[in-house]
Amino acid sequence: MKIPELADLIWLFEGEPERQHDDLHWPIGLHSFHLDRGATSVLFSIDPAAGEAYISLYANEKEIAHVSRLRPLGRLSVDGHQPDYEGLTLWFRDASEEPVRLQTKPSIRLAWDVNGLGEW
């Protein structure tokens, strides 16, 4: 799986990840990034070696959405080239699967078109 540098993810989520196991270091094991924007927050967890990710969204500290075991991932890209947008795109190995987009700035949003255009 192609992943951004750890420094790019730290920049995007504005902080260091928490590791599930202290003896496993990036990119081995589950690493969780947490980000707050006002009353909204996101917990993004990834195990690069396993090629899977988890996303939980919260509003006023209450979980409102959870997407688990996103896999098999082919690559992740940090998107921050626009002045009013920062986010992460999760691409699946199967090119026919639509990518998952997690916006982190200016607000936290999650977008995933489960079916491609024209599919029912």
C-alpha positions as CSV (number, residue, x, y, z in Angstrom):
1,M,0.0,0.0,0.0
2,K,1.3,3.5,-0.9
3,I,0.9,5.9,2.0
4,P,2.0,9.4,2.7
5,E,4.9,10.1,5.0
6,L,4.0,10.0,8.7
7,A,4.9,13.7,8.8
8,D,2.2,14.5,6.2
9,L,-0.4,12.7,8.3
10,I,0.7,14.5,11.5
11,W,0.4,17.8,9.6
12,L,-3.1,16.9,8.3
13,F,-4.4,15.8,11.7
14,E,-2.4,18.4,13.6
15,G,-0.9,15.9,16.0
16,E,1.0,12.6,16.6
17,P,-0.9,9.3,16.3
18,E,-1.6,7.0,19.2
19,R,-0.3,3.5,18.7
20,Q,-2.4,0.5,19.7
21,H,0.8,-1.4,20.7
22,D,3.7,0.6,22.1
23,D,6.3,-1.9,20.6
24,L,5.0,-1.4,17.0
25,H,6.1,1.7,15.2
26,W,5.0,3.3,11.9
27,P,4.0,1.8,9.5
28,I,3.4,-1.5,11.5
29,G,0.3,-1.8,13.6
30,L,-2.8,0.3,14.2
31,H,-2.2,4.1,14.5
32,S,-5.0,6.5,15.4
33,F,-5.2,10.2,14.6
34,H,-7.7,12.5,16.3
35,L,-8.8,16.0,15.2
36,D,-11.3,18.5,16.5
37,R,-13.0,21.3,14.6
38,G,-15.4,23.1,16.9
39,A,-18.1,20.6,18.0
40,T,-17.1,18.1,15.3
41,S,-14.2,15.6,15.6
42,V,-12.8,12.7,13.7
43,L,-10.9,9.6,14.7
44,F,-9.0,8.1,11.8
45,S,-7.2,4.8,12.4
46,I,-5.0,3.0,10.0
47,D,-2.9,-0.1,9.9
48,P,-0.7,0.5,6.8
49,A,0.8,-3.1,6.9
50,A,-2.7,-4.6,6.8
51,G,-4.0,-2.1,4.3
52,E,-7.1,-1.2,6.3
53,A,-8.6,1.9,7.9
54,Y,-11.4,3.0,10.3
55,I,-13.2,6.4,10.5
56,S,-15.4,7.6,13.3
57,L,-17.1,11.0,13.2
58,Y,-18.4,12.8,16.3
59,A,-20.7,15.7,17.0
60,N,-20.7,17.2,20.5
61,E,-18.6,14.2,21.6
62,K,-21.3,11.7,20.4
63,E,-20.4,9.3,17.7
64,I,-22.6,10.0,14.6
65,A,-20.9,7.8,12.0
66,H,-18.5,4.9,11.9
67,V,-17.0,3.2,8.9
68,S,-14.8,0.2,9.7
69,R,-12.4,-2.2,8.0
70,L,-12.1,-0.1,4.9
71,R,-10.0,-2.5,2.8
72,P,-8.1,-3.5,0.8
73,L,-6.6,-0.1,0.4
74,G,-4.2,0.6,-2.4
75,R,-3.1,4.1,-1.5
76,L,-3.8,7.2,0.5
77,S,-3.2,10.7,-0.5
78,V,-3.0,13.9,1.5
79,D,-4.8,16.7,-0.3
80,G,-3.9,20.2,0.8
81,H,-3.0,22.0,-2.3
82,Q,-6.0,24.3,-2.3
83,P,-6.1,27.2,0.2
84,D,-9.6,26.3,1.5
85,Y,-9.4,22.5,1.6
86,E,-7.3,19.9,3.4
87,G,-8.2,16.2,3.5
88,L,-7.3,12.6,2.9
89,T,-8.3,10.4,0.0
90,L,-8.4,6.6,0.6
91,W,-8.1,4.6,-2.7
92,F,-9.0,0.9,-2.9
93,R,-6.9,-1.6,-4.7
94,D,-9.9,-2.4,-6.9
95,A,-10.0,0.6,-9.3
96,S,-13.8,0.2,-9.8
97,E,-14.4,1.1,-6.1
98,E,-15.0,4.8,-5.4
99,P,-12.5,6.4,-3.1
100,V,-13.3,7.6,0.4
101,R,-12.7,11.3,1.1
102,L,-12.2,12.7,4.5
103,Q,-12.1,16.5,4.6
104,T,-10.3,17.9,7.6
105,K,-10.3,21.7,6.8
106,P,-12.1,24.0,6.9
107,S,-14.6,21.6,8.4
108,I,-14.7,17.8,9.0
109,R,-16.7,15.9,6.4
110,L,-16.8,12.4,5.1
111,A,-17.8,11.5,1.5
112,W,-18.0,8.0,-0.1
113,D,-20.0,7.3,-3.3
114,V,-20.6,3.6,-2.7
115,N,-21.5,3.0,-6.4
116,G,-19.8,4.7,-9.3
117,L,-21.7,7.0,-11.6
118,G,-24.2,5.1,-13.7
119,E,-24.3,2.0,-11.4
120,W,-27.3,0.9,-9.6
